[in-house]
Amino acid sequence: MKSLIISSSLSETSRSFILCKEIQELLEKNGVDTTFVDARELELLPCHKGMSQSMQELSKQAGDADNIIFGMGVHCYSVNDGLKIILDNCCKKVEGKFFGIACAAGGEKSYLSTMHLTQICMNEWRMIQLPRIVYATGKDFTDDKVSSPDVKERIKLFTTEFAEIGKKLIS
Ligand SMILES: Cc1cc2nc3c(=O)[nH]c(=O)nc-3n(C[C@H](O)[C@H](O)[C@H](O)COP(=O)(O)O)c2cc1C
């Protein structure tokens, strides 16, 4: 199984990036072949401004992957800017794929913001979501690592379920 992890935050101190990295580590331990894309390393151009080489490469990686994990930060109760560019431009070949969401937010009450990503993926590409989200806020991190036992446990459950269901959906 080939899983693509897209960490879409453009923040130098991104917390969703940390979530994505911890998820990648556990997926690899579960024998999953992962590809990690850090949006900060891409040249992201807004819609209608063409596709950079790195955006074309990401489109191909998204098409080649069996399933996808999106890392997002909450911006104004919705998806972050980098993710919107990726969704609008680099997700033409993700029809029907299984996906999961890892989300970092400033506050505990913004958890429904991930529903915008759910709506886009389900309505636009009929993707199927793992019904468990990793959601964390600043207090769940210490020294650039997840320190909250609850979030750690959720990451474990998320990765186990993502690997199990993901494998079933491609066999
Ligand atoms: C433009 C902007 C809008 C934001 N809006 C919200 C919001 O509506 N709700 C919230 O809980 N946090 C909000 N935040 C805080 C971010 O979700 C938080 O910093 C999170 O760590 C971002 O993810 P990242 O660290 O991976 O970039 C906002 C941050 C920015 C920069």
The ligand as a MOL file (V3000), in Angstrom:
LIG
                    3D

  0  0  0     0  0            999 V3000
M  V30 BEGIN CTAB
M  V30 COUNTS 31 33 0 0 0
M  V30 BEGIN ATOM
M  V30 1 C -5.0090 33.1810 9.1380 0
M  V30 2 C -5.2200 32.2850 10.3270 0
M  V30 3 C -6.5000 31.9650 10.7170 0
M  V30 4 C -6.7220 31.1260 11.8140 0
M  V30 5 N -8.0030 30.7920 12.1630 0
M  V30 6 C -8.2210 29.9250 13.1780 0
M  V30 7 C -9.5470 29.5150 13.5010 0
M  V30 8 O -10.5250 29.9110 12.8890 0
M  V30 9 N -9.7050 28.6300 14.5220 0
M  V30 10 C -8.6340 28.1510 15.2340 0
M  V30 11 O -8.8470 27.3530 16.1540 0
M  V30 12 N -7.3730 28.5040 14.9410 0
M  V30 13 C -7.1440 29.3860 13.9260 0
M  V30 14 N -5.8540 29.7390 13.6060 0
M  V30 15 C -4.7330 29.1490 14.3580 0
M  V30 16 C -4.1330 27.9590 13.6110 0
M  V30 17 O -5.1020 26.9820 13.3150 0
M  V30 18 C -3.0090 27.3310 14.4230 0
M  V30 19 O -1.9470 28.2570 14.4930 0
M  V30 20 C -2.5190 26.0040 13.8550 0
M  V30 21 O -1.3770 25.5930 14.5920 0
M  V30 22 C -2.1920 26.1190 12.3740 0
M  V30 23 O -1.6540 24.9310 11.8620 0
M  V30 24 P -0.0980 24.8490 11.4810 0
M  V30 25 O 0.6620 25.1320 12.7740 0
M  V30 26 O 0.1100 23.4880 10.9740 0
M  V30 27 O 0.1480 25.9160 10.4470 0
M  V30 28 C -5.6240 30.6030 12.5320 0
M  V30 29 C -4.3220 30.9410 12.1310 0
M  V30 30 C -4.1190 31.7580 11.0460 0
M  V30 31 C -2.7160 32.0700 10.6160 0
M  V30 END ATOM
M  V30 BEGIN BOND
M  V30 1 1 1 2
M  V30 2 1 2 3
M  V30 3 2 2 30
M  V30 4 2 3 4
M  V30 5 1 4 5
M  V30 6 1 4 28
M  V30 7 2 5 6
M  V30 8 1 6 7
M  V30 9 1 6 13
M  V30 10 2 7 8
M  V30 11 1 7 9
M  V30 12 1 9 10
M  V30 13 2 10 11
M  V30 14 1 10 12
M  V30 15 2 12 13
M  V30 16 1 13 14
M  V30 17 1 14 15
M  V30 18 1 14 28
M  V30 19 1 15 16
M  V30 20 1 16 17
M  V30 21 1 16 18
M  V30 22 1 18 19
M  V30 23 1 18 20
M  V30 24 1 20 21
M  V30 25 1 20 22
M  V30 26 1 22 23
M  V30 27 1 23 24
M  V30 28 2 24 25
M  V30 29 1 24 26
M  V30 30 1 24 27
M  V30 31 2 28 29
M  V30 32 1 29 30
M  V30 33 1 30 31
M  V30 END BOND
M  V30 END CTAB
M  END
